[in-house]
Amino acid sequence: MEIRKSGSEACLEPTGRIDMSNSHILKEKLLELYNEGFTVITVDFSQVNGIDSSGLGKLLLFQKKLKEKDGELIVKHVKSEYIRKMFEMIHLDKVIRIINE
């Protein structure tokens, strides 16, 4: 998982599927960035082809943590139609800003 940092912002670039077997890695990386003081964290989904409830839970957890620090979690480049529909179905797009440029 690649991480890019710039000022008060950081970007994570996970690959493949985010599920119960590896969502703890996403959580660890998000926690590291959070503890380093980053207030805006972007998760680039351009290389992600699936996500389950454990991955979604990690995203929601960190959106809440960052919001408490007046920060924000942003998801960008969701290419998978399945992931896009899942985000809409659980209204994740109402809680986390999703950018598809």
ROKE-382001 format. One record per residue (C-alpha): chain; x, y, z; residue number from 0; residue in three letters. Coordinates in steps of 0.02 Angstrom, whole numbers, plus 50000, padded with zeros to 5 digits. Example, Ala and Ser with C-alpha at 12.3 -4.5 7.8 and 13.67 -1.06 7.14 Angstrom:
REM ROKE-382001
 c  east north    up   k   r
 A 50615 49775 50390   0 ALA
 A 50684 49947 50357   1 SER
REM end
This chain:
REM ROKE-382001
 c  east north    up   k   r
 A 50000 50000 50000   0 MET
 A 50080 50160 49941   1 GLU
 A 50069 50316 50049   2 ILE
 A 50100 50494 49988   3 ARG
 A 50113 50641 50108   4 LYS
 A 50103 50827 50073   5 SER
 A 50081 50960 50206   6 GLY
 A 49932 50914 50315   7 SER
 A 49864 50791 50186   8 GLU
 A 49904 50609 50152   9 ALA
 A 49847 50485 50020  10 CYS
 A 49836 50296 50037  11 LEU
 A 49832 50187 49883  12 GLU
 A 49772 50011 49926  13 PRO
 A 49764 49877 49793  14 THR
 A 49653 49726 49761  15 GLY
 A 49513 49682 49879  16 ARG
 A 49490 49758 50053  17 ILE
 A 49411 49625 50162  18 ASP
 A 49419 49538 50330  19 MET
 A 49588 49460 50287  20 SER
 A 49676 49626 50260  21 ASN
 A 49568 49771 50320  22 SER
 A 49675 49777 50477  23 HIS
 A 49818 49839 50367  24 ILE
 A 49709 49983 50305  25 LEU
 A 49665 50022 50486  26 LYS
 A 49849 50019 50539  27 GLU
 A 49901 50136 50398  28 LYS
 A 49756 50256 50432  29 LEU
 A 49798 50254 50618  30 LEU
 A 49981 50293 50582  31 GLU
 A 49932 50443 50477  32 LEU
 A 49804 50499 50606  33 TYR
 A 49934 50487 50745  34 ASN
 A 50058 50585 50639  35 GLU
 A 49931 50727 50639  36 GLY
 A 49864 50719 50462  37 PHE
 A 49691 50799 50457  38 THR
 A 49644 50760 50278  39 VAL
 A 49671 50581 50221  40 ILE
 A 49623 50523 50047  41 THR
 A 49602 50341 50002  42 VAL
 A 49631 50313 49816  43 ASP
 A 49521 50169 49758  44 PHE
 A 49586 50165 49578  45 SER
 A 49668 49994 49609  46 GLN
 A 49534 49923 49727  47 VAL
 A 49417 49795 49651  48 ASN
 A 49313 49745 49803  49 GLY
 A 49273 49787 49984  50 ILE
 A 49174 49701 50121  51 ASP
 A 49092 49762 50281  52 SER
 A 49255 49756 50380  53 SER
 A 49337 49875 50255  54 GLY
 A 49186 49989 50255  55 LEU
 A 49189 49990 50445  56 GLY
 A 49370 50049 50445  57 LYS
 A 49328 50192 50328  58 LEU
 A 49181 50247 50436  59 LEU
 A 49285 50235 50595  60 LEU
 A 49419 50350 50526  61 PHE
 A 49295 50473 50452  62 GLN
 A 49224 50493 50628  63 LYS
 A 49398 50509 50707  64 LYS
 A 49454 50638 50580  65 LEU
 A 49293 50737 50592  66 LYS
 A 49322 50754 50780  67 GLU
 A 49486 50842 50735  68 LYS
 A 49399 50951 50603  69 ASP
 A 49476 50840 50470  70 GLY
 A 49406 50733 50332  71 GLU
 A 49423 50563 50251  72 LEU
 A 49403 50569 50062  73 ILE
 A 49381 50422 49944  74 VAL
 A 49428 50452 49763  75 LYS
 A 49437 50359 49597  76 HIS
 A 49310 50222 49633  77 VAL
 A 49317 50125 49469  78 LYS
 A 49223 49969 49522  79 SER
 A 49036 49980 49489  80 GLU
 A 49009 49853 49629  81 TYR
 A 49099 49964 49756  82 ILE
 A 49008 50119 49693  83 ARG
 A 48839 50033 49715  84 LYS
 A 48887 49969 49887  85 MET
 A 48935 50145 49943  86 PHE
 A 48767 50210 49881  87 GLU
 A 48669 50066 49958  88 MET
 A 48736 50099 50133  89 ILE
 A 48736 50288 50104  90 HIS
 A 48924 50298 50131  91 LEU
 A 48924 50434 49998  92 ASP
 A 48822 50541 50119  93 LYS
 A 48952 50524 50259  94 VAL
 A 49117 50519 50164  95 ILE
 A 49159 50633 50019  96 ARG
 A 49182 50527 49864  97 ILE
 A 49271 50606 49715  98 ILE
 A 49269 50521 49545  99 ASN
 A 49375 50632 49433 100 GLU
REM end
